[in-house]
Amino acid sequence: MRALADHRDIVSSADTDAGGHRSVAVVGAGITGLVAAYELRRRGVNVTLYEASGHTGGSIRTSRTDGFLAEHGPNSFVTSAPVEALITQLDLQDDVVEANPSANRRYIVRDGLLRAFPTTPAAMLTTRLFSLRAKLRVLLEPLVRRRATDGDESVASFVRRRLGPEVLDYAVDPFVSAIFAGDPETLSMVHAFPRLFELEQQHGSLSAGLMATRGRIPTAATHEATHEATNEATHEAESAETAPAPATRARLISFVDGMQTLTEALEASLAGTLRLGCPVRLLHRDEGRWVVEAGQDGGARSRTVDAVVMATPAHVLAAMELPAALRKHAALVERVEYPPVSTLTLGFEREDVAHALDGFGMLIPATEKRSILGALFSSSLFPERAPDGHVAITCFVGGARMPERAREDTDLLVERVLIDLRQLIGVRGEPVFAKHVYWPRAIPQYTVGYQAVKNAVDETELANPGLYLAGNYRNGVSVGDCVASGQQIAQRVVSYLTRAS
Ligand SMILES: Cc1cc2nc3c(=O)[nH]c(=O)nc-3n(C[C@H](O)[C@H](O)[C@H](O)COP(=O)(O)OP(=O)(O)OC[C@H]3O[C@@H](n4cnc5c(N)ncnc54)[C@H](O)[C@@H]3O)c2cc1C
């Protein structure tokens, strides 16, 4: 990582359109808040970034111990135009590592065996992941009528209706687990996977939609419906609502030293603006401006600013002292569910794992009734994740369907995870490395009826001029979405400040 000694290097005069005298408080130094603060500062706004914990990055955290690199949260993400622009601005191009091409191979567990997810029409015909009946059902997808009734529909209902129950169980369910640690029975199709939802709305079927949007021939489109739908779903959740980027190839990336490289570079560019260990406890409005009270017990300080960006998880609003107008509108927002997840990175001697680990990892459908939701073959995905002669595997446990599993202590968790790894990928010995991270509230669930939350977010902002809400509960949960969300909110704040001055 190249530290940015002086952020003025990257500020063009055209960007400094809000006037340096306007002040903004950004609350929360996860990727969303860091990007919002970075963009605001780039545009000449006087920013203070408050972070409750002692470090930046929020869910993004990397540690390296005994040669093993463990990602505590996200392991990789898909780039988009805004992400690529940010990487260039931060001069991180040389630190980027693209996922090994074998990452295209994603294993799904069926009846205790790993089956490569089919990625071509020919593979779809021959795969043993789906029964003949399921394959025939996929072929019928173009003939399935569009849903007659309006209103929200769960992911499970949408997929069952269009592609059949087996595709739900062995394709969509594991991908939903991987992206949201969620339950397809409760997640909303339109909010969790808006682009796929739109394909049916606009083209009548997923096959027709994929054909129209990609210019494929009909047979290929039909055969590929399942693969494309799940790939779309992955990519969509990883880049929903980001600006269209025709010239940019989406890349699955991390950094040589892990995901924290990105947040550290942002932090370095924000020198002087950051207040670590400084939770914001109170917000109130005073003569058109905002008073922010922040700090630990006994040491809280007030500061008056022109605008506030709340870039915390939604539930944080519940613990804060807020004016009545804000409390009233925020009530729905703060009820967004975030189920717990544990990540467990295990290191093994290479010879103690029978499987080739030649892919992205394995996803485990709920119907297989295992302890782990999925496992990434981390040291196959990116270089230098494990010392020579060793491998690193990152397992995810818990989520919306097994929250109690995420809360188990490290010893029990390792024991349970090892049972699965021994049976599924032939792990023989004991791990030589283990890093367990528990996320009590991991990823927001865009459940059926989520429009009410989105409306409440909009109403909160309307009723409280100068207050902005951003984060992974608003426009998508992926790191790429959060980058876009931080950039968009900064743009809106700059417009507000310009109007107000
Ligand atoms: C285990 C896990 C795995 C994931 N895997 C992937 C992946 O592989 N790819 C991908 O693209 N995405 C992944 N995600 C999702 C993605 O990492 C997150 O959605 C994203 O990082 C959230 O960023 P954020 O800034 O919106 O929120 P957060 O990261 O939650 O940051 C919010 C910040 O606000 C701070 N805060 C809270 N209260 C206050 C307060 N009162 N005052 C001041 N500060 C406060 C918090 O301490 C925190 O630092 C994963 C998430 C998790 C948890």
The ligand as an ORCA input file, in Angstrom:
! r2SCAN-3c Opt
* xyz 0 1
  C     -18.389    -12.020      7.752
  C     -18.663    -11.138      6.571
  C     -18.249    -11.533      5.300
  C     -18.482    -10.716      4.199
  N     -18.026    -11.110      2.966
  C     -18.128    -10.259      1.917
  C     -17.472    -10.543      0.687
  O     -16.776    -11.566      0.560
  N     -17.581     -9.654     -0.327
  C     -18.288     -8.488     -0.203
  O     -18.346     -7.709     -1.158
  N     -18.931     -8.181      0.959
  C     -18.844     -9.026      2.021
  N     -19.421     -8.699      3.223
  C     -20.248     -7.488      3.316
  C     -19.433     -6.191      3.457
  O     -18.187     -6.474      4.053
  C     -20.177     -5.183      4.332
  O     -21.509     -5.019      3.866
  C     -19.490     -3.819      4.343
  O     -18.125     -3.948      4.677
  C     -20.221     -2.912      5.330
  O     -19.597     -1.662      5.363
  P     -20.274     -0.416      6.101
  O     -19.271      0.672      6.129
  O     -21.603     -0.095      5.491
  O     -20.604     -0.910      7.599
  P     -19.631     -1.422      8.729
  O     -18.475     -2.119      8.165
  O     -20.514     -2.143      9.678
  O     -19.087     -0.083      9.415
  C     -19.871      0.690     10.296
  C     -18.930      1.382     11.268
  O     -19.716      2.227     12.130
  C     -19.116      2.200     13.424
  N     -20.082      2.677     14.420
  C     -21.157      2.028     14.921
  N     -21.794      2.827     15.814
  C     -21.147      4.006     15.847
  C     -21.340      5.230     16.565
  N     -22.366      5.416     17.408
  N     -20.463      6.248     16.368
  C     -19.392      6.111     15.517
  N     -19.162      4.963     14.819
  C     -20.037      3.927     14.975
  C     -18.734      0.732     13.581
  O     -17.780      0.552     14.618
  C     -18.185      0.415     12.198
  O     -16.789      0.664     12.114
  C     -19.181     -9.478      4.360
  C     -19.598     -9.071      5.640
  C     -19.325     -9.880      6.736
  C     -19.740     -9.417      8.111
*
